[in-house]
């Protein structure tokens, strides 16, 4: 910008967008590794070069061969981690609602954490009240902070906002195949007929952008009306995500 480099594209020289690009890479809010994967997949699909085998050193459980996911002949459950900021509003609402919708013996474990979460804090009272109106109790819930171990252990990480997703991938870029916003994953799941681990593998290979329009807005400190709107938004997304993960039929909306 100081003019020390002449004809610098995008600064002193205009950027001419190609009309016949083979691949478009949106780098907004993404790690280098995540953006690079778009190029790697394009090279593979075009038949030039397949580098996907070595793209991830430690693949999530959703991409491991079935026999490696079994212990004593029983397939291990899919582990889903919901993430928001403080782990007292949105992510616990996601966790507890998902558990309620999935029921017992669903084959999926739901937990939650916060990027800057309080430790051992109860759920926000306003959101807890909103949850209770659906006959779902927050009793016994205590918040926790997100850790590397929690990310590594999860098969799927679903965040409230794109900023949470970016926060995670900045520190854990190798997890890019399994970290999505809840809205992003719900939108992708709606385009597939697959369920369970097959769905995780398919979406992990073909990820869309974590657009801000898909974010679940933070209702903290904004009153009961904002909490209700947030709760309804989360529920509408989970009614898509939970059946897709558990291979169950579409869930009927709750009456409130």
C-alpha positions in Angstrom: 0.0 0.0 0.0 3.0 2.3 0.4 3.9 1.7 -3.2 7.1 -0.1 -2.6 6.0 -3.0 -4.8 4.9 -1.9 -8.2 1.9 -3.4 -9.9 0.8 -5.4 -6.9 -2.4 -7.3 -7.8 -5.3 -6.0 -5.8 -3.4 -2.9 -4.5 -1.9 -0.8 -7.3 -2.9 -3.2 -10.1 -6.5 -4.4 -10.6 -7.5 -8.0 -9.9 -9.0 -9.5 -13.1 -11.3 -12.3 -12.1 -10.9 -15.3 -14.4 -14.0 -16.2 -16.4 -13.1 -19.9 -16.7 -11.7 -20.8 -13.2 -11.5 -24.5 -12.5 -12.1 -24.0 -8.8 -13.2 -21.1 -6.6 -11.8 -20.9 -3.0 -13.6 -18.7 -0.5 -11.0 -18.0 2.2 -13.3 -16.0 4.4 -13.0 -17.2 8.0 -11.1 -20.3 7.0 -7.7 -21.7 7.9 -5.1 -22.2 5.1 -5.5 -26.0 5.4 -9.2 -25.8 5.0 -9.0 -23.6 1.9 -6.3 -25.7 0.4 -8.5 -28.7 0.6 -10.8 -27.2 -2.0 -7.9 -27.2 -4.4 -6.9 -30.7 -3.5 -10.4 -32.0 -4.1 -10.6 -30.2 -7.4 -7.4 -31.8 -8.6 -8.7 -35.2 -7.6 -12.1 -34.7 -9.2 -10.6 -33.5 -12.5 -8.4 -36.6 -12.6 -5.0 -34.7 -12.4 -3.7 -35.8 -9.0 -5.1 -37.5 -5.8 -3.6 -36.1 -2.6 -6.6 -36.8 -0.4 -5.1 -39.9 1.1 -2.6 -37.9 3.0 -4.8 -34.8 3.5 -5.6 -35.6 7.1 -3.1 -37.4 9.3 -5.5 -38.2 12.0 -9.0 -38.7 10.5 -12.1 -38.4 12.6 -13.9 -41.6 13.5 -16.5 -40.9 10.8 -13.9 -41.6 8.2 -12.4 -44.7 9.8 -13.2 -48.1 8.4 -16.2 -49.7 10.1 -14.2 -52.6 11.7 -11.9 -50.0 13.3 -14.9 -48.3 14.9 -16.1 -51.4 16.7 -15.2 -52.6 20.1 -16.1 -56.2 20.9 -18.3 -56.4 17.8 -20.3 -53.3 18.8 -20.0 -50.1 16.9 -19.0 -47.1 19.0 -21.5 -44.3 19.2 -21.2 -41.1 17.2 -19.9 -38.3 19.4 -21.4 -34.9 18.7 -20.0 -31.8 20.4 -22.0 -28.5 20.4 -20.0 -25.3 20.9 -20.9 -21.7 21.6 -19.1 -18.9 23.6 -19.8 -19.5 27.3 -21.6 -22.8 27.2 -24.5 -21.5 29.2 -27.0 -20.6 26.5 -27.0 -21.9 23.0 -24.7 -25.0 23.2 -26.4 -26.5 26.3 -29.8 -25.8 24.7 -28.5 -27.8 21.6 -27.1 -30.6 23.7 -30.2 -31.1 25.9 -32.7 -30.7 23.1 -30.8 -33.1 20.8 -30.8 -35.7 23.6 -34.5 -35.2 24.1 -35.3 -35.5 20.4 -33.0 -38.5 19.9 -34.2 -40.5 22.8 -32.5 -43.4 24.4 -30.3 -45.9 22.5 -30.0 -43.5 19.5 -26.3 -44.5 18.9 -25.3 -40.8 19.3 -23.7 -39.1 22.3 -24.4 -35.3 22.6 -22.2 -33.0 24.7 -21.3 -29.3 24.7 -18.6 -26.8 25.6 -17.7 -23.1 25.2 -14.8 -21.4 23.4 -14.5 -19.0 26.4 -16.8 -21.0 28.7 -17.4 -20.6 32.3 -16.4 -23.6 34.4 -19.1 -25.5 36.3 -21.7 -22.8 35.7 -25.4 -23.6 35.5 -27.4 -22.9 32.3 -28.6 -19.3 31.8 -31.9 -18.9 33.6 -33.8 -17.4 30.7 -32.7 -20.2 28.2 -33.4 -22.8 30.9 -37.0 -21.5 31.2 -37.4 -21.6 27.4 -36.1 -25.2 27.5 -38.4 -26.2 30.3 -41.4 -25.1 28.3 -40.6 -28.1 26.1 -40.5 -30.4 29.1 -36.7 -30.6 28.9 -34.9 -30.1 32.2 -31.5 -28.4 32.5 -31.0 -29.8 36.0 -27.5 -31.1 36.6 -26.0 -29.3 33.6 -22.7 -27.5 34.3 -20.7 -25.6 31.7 -17.1 -26.3 30.6 -14.4 -24.8 28.4 -13.5 -26.3 25.0 -10.2 -28.3 25.0 -8.1 -30.0 22.4 -9.1 -33.4 23.9 -12.8 -32.6 23.4 -12.3 -31.7 19.8 -10.1 -34.7 19.1 -12.6 -37.1 20.8 -15.6 -35.8 18.8 -16.8 -37.3 15.5 -18.7 -34.1 14.7 -18.4 -30.5 16.2 -21.3 -28.2 15.6 -21.0 -24.5 16.5 -23.5 -21.8 17.0 -21.7 -19.3 14.8 -19.1 -19.2 12.0 -16.8 -17.3 14.4 -16.8 -20.3 16.8 -15.9 -22.6 13.9 -13.0 -20.3 12.9 -11.8 -20.2 16.5 -11.6 -24.0 16.6 -10.0 -24.4 13.2 -7.4 -21.8 14.0 -6.1 -24.0 16.8 -7.1 -27.4 15.3 -6.8 -27.1 11.5 -6.7 -30.9 11.0 -10.3 -31.1 12.3 -11.6 -29.2 9.3 -13.6 -32.2 8.0 -15.7 -32.5 11.1 -16.2 -28.9 12.3 -19.3 -27.0 11.0 -21.9 -24.5 12.2 -25.2 -26.2 13.2 -26.9 -24.3 10.3 -24.2 -25.3 7.8 -24.5 -29.0 8.7 -28.3 -28.9 8.7 -28.3 -27.3 5.2 -25.9 -30.0 3.9 -27.7 -32.8 5.6 -30.9 -31.8 3.9 -29.3 -32.3 0.6 -28.3 -36.0 1.3 -30.2 -39.2 1.7 -27.4 -40.7 3.7 -27.5 -41.1 7.5 -25.1 -41.7 10.4 -21.4 -42.1 9.7 -22.0 -42.3 6.0 -23.5 -38.8 6.1 -20.5 -37.5 8.2 -18.1 -38.8 5.6 -20.0 -37.4 2.7 -20.3 -33.9 4.2 -16.7 -34.0 5.4 -15.7 -34.5 1.7 -18.0 -31.8 0.3 -18.2 -28.9 2.7 -20.1 -25.7 2.0 -19.2 -22.3 3.4 -20.1 -21.4 7.0 -22.2 -18.4 6.0 -23.2 -15.9 8.7 -26.8 -16.1 7.6 -26.8 -19.7 9.0 -25.6 -18.5 12.5 -27.7 -19.0 15.6 -27.8 -15.6 17.2 -26.8 -15.1 20.8 -29.8 -14.4 23.1 -27.8 -13.8 26.2 -29.1 -10.8 28.2 -31.8 -9.9 25.5 -34.8 -11.2 27.4 -37.4 -14.0 27.0 -38.5 -13.1 23.5 -34.9 -13.4 22.1 -34.5 -16.7 24.0 -37.7 -18.1 22.5 -36.6 -17.1 19.0 -33.2 -18.7 19.6 -34.8 -21.8 20.9 -37.1 -22.2 18.0 -34.2 -21.7 15.5 -32.1 -24.3 17.2 -35.1 -26.8 17.3 -35.8 -26.3 13.6 -32.2 -27.2 12.8 -32.0 -30.1 15.1 -35.2 -31.6 13.6 -33.1 -32.0 10.5 -29.8 -33.0 12.1 -30.9 -35.4 14.8 -32.8 -37.8 12.4 -30.0 -37.7 9.9 -27.5 -38.7 12.6 -29.6 -41.3 14.2 -31.2 -42.7 11.0 -34.6 -42.1 12.5 -37.8 -40.7 10.9 -38.3 -37.0 10.7 -39.2 -35.5 14.1 -42.6 -33.8 14.6 -42.2 -30.2 15.9 -43.1 -29.8 19.6 -46.3 -28.1 20.4 -45.8 -25.0 22.7 
